[in-house]
Amino acid sequence: TPTEGDWDYDEGVIQNDSCSIGSLILGGKVYGDGTFGLAMTGTDTFTILPANETDPFECALSGSDISCAARGFFALDLSTYGLNGSVAAVSTVEGTLVDADNMTGTQYVSADCTGADCATAEAYLGASFPCTLDVDFTGTKQ
């Protein structure tokens, strides 16, 4: 069982970026390093409470395996750029609880575009929707 309280989040290597967005945000970081809270909500379930603007999300523990439900990662209204459409992405987490105070894992992001100008967005990003982005991380209890 992970220890409740404040944790450090250290983002690792981007393993896959068919969306071509990893280098556009946070200087090559998807989420960036930071902190999060962890609160147990059941024997094998817990909530992650990010210290940034990201909404809290639920995770499950099966032995030492961690899995976190899909949650919104970002939404981008392309009208901001004079285009008709929107890009939405969701993220899931799979990982391992190494011990009560350490975890490792990967965040899996999938994005898709809807609207008349998605081809223009694809050309700008160098992506082909739908696309994916995978980034490794470690979590350490403070």
C-alpha positions as CSV (number, residue, x, y, z in Angstrom):
1,T,0.0,0.0,0.0
2,P,1.4,3.4,-0.9
3,T,2.0,5.9,1.9
4,E,-0.5,8.7,2.1
5,G,0.7,12.3,1.9
6,D,2.9,14.5,-0.4
7,W,4.9,12.9,-3.2
8,D,7.5,14.2,-5.7
9,Y,6.8,13.5,-9.4
10,D,9.8,13.3,-11.6
11,E,9.1,13.0,-15.3
12,G,11.4,10.8,-17.3
13,V,11.9,10.1,-20.9
14,I,9.3,10.5,-23.6
15,Q,9.1,7.0,-25.1
16,N,6.7,7.8,-27.9
17,D,5.4,11.0,-29.4
18,S,3.5,10.5,-32.6
19,C,1.6,13.7,-31.7
20,S,4.8,15.7,-32.0
21,I,3.8,17.8,-29.0
22,G,6.4,16.8,-26.4
23,S,8.9,19.3,-27.6
24,L,6.3,22.1,-27.8
25,I,5.2,22.0,-24.2
26,L,7.2,22.6,-21.0
27,G,10.5,22.5,-22.7
28,G,10.2,18.9,-23.8
29,K,8.3,17.8,-20.6
30,V,4.7,16.6,-20.8
31,Y,3.7,17.3,-17.3
32,G,7.0,18.6,-15.9
33,D,8.4,17.7,-12.5
34,G,6.3,18.6,-9.5
35,T,4.4,17.3,-6.5
36,F,1.2,15.5,-5.9
37,G,-0.9,14.3,-2.9
38,L,-1.9,10.7,-2.5
39,A,-5.0,9.7,-0.5
40,M,-6.1,6.1,0.1
41,T,-9.8,5.7,-0.7
42,G,-10.1,2.0,-0.1
43,T,-8.0,-1.1,0.5
44,D,-6.7,-1.1,-3.1
45,T,-7.7,2.3,-4.4
46,F,-6.3,5.8,-4.0
47,T,-6.7,9.3,-5.4
48,I,-3.9,11.3,-6.9
49,L,-4.2,15.0,-6.1
50,P,-1.9,16.9,-8.5
51,A,-0.4,20.2,-7.3
52,N,-0.9,21.7,-10.7
53,E,-4.2,22.6,-12.4
54,T,-4.8,18.9,-13.3
55,D,-7.9,17.4,-11.8
56,P,-7.6,14.6,-9.1
57,F,-7.9,11.1,-10.5
58,E,-8.5,7.6,-9.2
59,C,-6.1,4.7,-9.3
60,A,-6.3,1.0,-8.4
61,L,-3.6,-1.3,-7.0
62,S,-3.5,-5.0,-7.8
63,G,-0.5,-6.5,-6.0
64,S,2.2,-4.0,-6.9
65,D,0.6,-3.0,-10.2
66,I,-0.9,0.5,-10.5
67,S,-3.5,1.4,-13.0
68,C,-5.3,4.8,-13.2
69,A,-8.5,5.5,-15.1
70,A,-8.6,7.7,-18.2
71,R,-8.8,11.4,-17.5
72,G,-8.7,14.5,-19.5
73,F,-5.2,15.6,-20.3
74,F,-5.9,18.7,-22.4
75,A,-8.4,20.3,-24.7
76,L,-7.5,22.8,-27.4
77,D,-10.1,24.9,-29.2
78,L,-8.5,25.5,-32.6
79,S,-10.6,28.7,-33.0
80,T,-7.9,30.3,-30.9
81,Y,-5.7,30.0,-34.0
82,G,-8.5,30.9,-36.5
83,L,-9.2,27.3,-37.3
84,N,-12.4,25.2,-37.1
85,G,-12.0,22.3,-34.8
86,S,-10.7,21.0,-31.5
87,V,-8.0,18.6,-30.2
88,A,-8.8,16.6,-27.1
89,A,-6.5,14.2,-25.2
90,V,-6.9,11.7,-22.4
91,S,-4.3,10.1,-20.3
92,T,-4.0,6.8,-18.4
93,V,-1.3,5.5,-16.1
94,E,0.2,2.1,-15.7
95,G,2.9,1.5,-13.1
96,T,4.5,-0.4,-10.3
97,L,4.5,0.3,-6.6
98,V,8.2,-0.5,-5.8
99,D,7.6,-0.1,-2.1
100,A,5.3,2.1,0.1
101,D,7.3,5.2,-0.7
102,N,8.4,4.7,-4.4
103,M,6.6,4.1,-7.7
104,T,7.5,4.0,-11.3
105,G,5.3,4.0,-14.4
106,T,4.3,5.4,-17.7
107,Q,1.6,8.0,-18.6
108,Y,-0.1,7.1,-21.9
109,V,-1.7,10.1,-23.7
110,S,-4.0,9.7,-26.7
111,A,-5.2,12.7,-28.7
112,D,-7.7,13.2,-31.5
113,C,-9.0,16.1,-33.6
114,T,-12.5,16.9,-34.7
115,G,-13.5,19.6,-37.1
116,A,-13.0,20.9,-40.6
117,D,-9.4,22.2,-40.1
118,C,-7.8,19.1,-38.5
119,A,-5.6,18.6,-41.5
120,T,-4.1,22.0,-41.0
121,A,-3.5,21.2,-37.3
122,E,-1.8,18.0,-38.4
123,A,0.4,19.8,-40.8
124,Y,1.4,22.3,-38.2
125,L,2.2,19.7,-35.5
126,G,3.6,17.1,-37.8
127,A,1.1,14.7,-36.3
128,S,-1.5,12.4,-37.7
129,F,-4.7,12.1,-35.6
130,P,-5.4,10.1,-33.6
131,C,-1.9,10.1,-32.1
132,T,-0.2,9.0,-28.9
133,L,2.4,10.2,-26.4
134,D,4.0,8.0,-23.7
135,V,6.2,9.4,-20.9
136,D,7.9,7.6,-18.0
137,F,7.9,8.9,-14.5
138,T,8.9,8.1,-10.9
139,G,7.1,9.0,-7.7
140,T,8.8,9.3,-4.4
141,K,7.2,10.0,-1.0
142,Q,8.5,13.3,0.5
